[in-house]
Amino acid sequence: MQALQSPSRPGSRRVHGAAGVNLRRAAWRAQVHSPVVGIAADEVGALALACLSDTQSAMAVVDDWTKRGVELETIYLQGIAGACQVFGHWWQEDRVDFASVTLASATIQALLYELSPLFLEHANENTNGYSVLLLRSPSSQHSIGSFMLGEFFKRSGWSVSNLVVQNESQTQSLVQSEWFDVVGYSLCSDVCLELAQSLFPHIRRHCTNRGVQIMVGGPLVSANPAIATEIGAHLIGGDAREAQRLALQYVVAQGRNR
């Protein structure tokens, strides 16, 4: 498989760390009254190419979007999530090799970490008292989707816990010792599906919260939504923003009694 080459940006210098966060914060505040601005498909492709280079090149693309007035949630959902989908297509079309995908995934992860302080700037002010446990299969190649989902839950005031599932007893111990309103899990492969089939009954049986809501998403659910019912899930999440809204809607409607 032939790896794609990312165009270099000679002379491009970007500010990272705390200084970079402050500059981006000022840029977003300056655009607060701007109309909603989207991201075109070719721009998503540009971010994907930049991610094959390094974090600085990727952040350069994001900074350009910021200056144009693109909202941070849009950058997450259309830009970063879109770039991940582009890599998926490139992989299926044999246009990138495993090393390139690994490099790009690491770059996207670093991009999310750098944007996180700004994305979660007001999270503590929005605390709603609800909690979510996000599970990940040890077979998953990366944690980008889980991390982004957690960011949206945190931003809306949820307490977020993450767990790479090693065995059923490990998960059982956690759900018995802590209260969770929602348990989320992405079905990305048959391995993930098999794990969910054995794990979900244990969660429902042993969770301190007997009314815990199990939410699933991912490629397998998108292709066949009936899978969710078959494995005993209560909710099907869409993108990260919609998944959080749906979870909150059901938890509030259900009412909670600790």
Sequence and secondary structure as in RCSB ss.txt:
>XXXX:A:sequence
MQALQSPSRPGSRRVHGAAGVNLRRAAWRAQVHSPVVGIAADEVGALALACLSDTQSAMAVVDDWTKRGVELETI
YLQGIAGACQVFGHWWQEDRVDFASVTLASATIQALLYELSPLFLEHANENTNGYSVLLLRSPSSQHSIGSFMLG
EFFKRSGWSVSNLVVQNESQTQSLVQSEWFDVVGYSLCSDVCLELAQSLFPHIRRHCTNRGVQIMVGGPLVSANP
AIATEIGAHLIGGDAREAQRLALQYVVAQGRNR
>XXXX:A:secstr
         TT     HHHHHHHHHHHHHHTTTS      HHHHHHHHHHHTT HHHHHHHHHHHHHHT  HHHI
IIIIIHHHHHHHHHHHHTT S HHHHHHHHHHHHHHHHHHHHHHTTTGGGG  S EEEEEE TT S  HHHHHHH
HHHHHTT EEEEEE   HHHHHHHHHHS  SEEEEE  SHHHHHHHHHHHHHHHHH SSTT EEEEESHHHHH T
HHHHHTT SEE  SHHHHHHHHHHHHHHH    
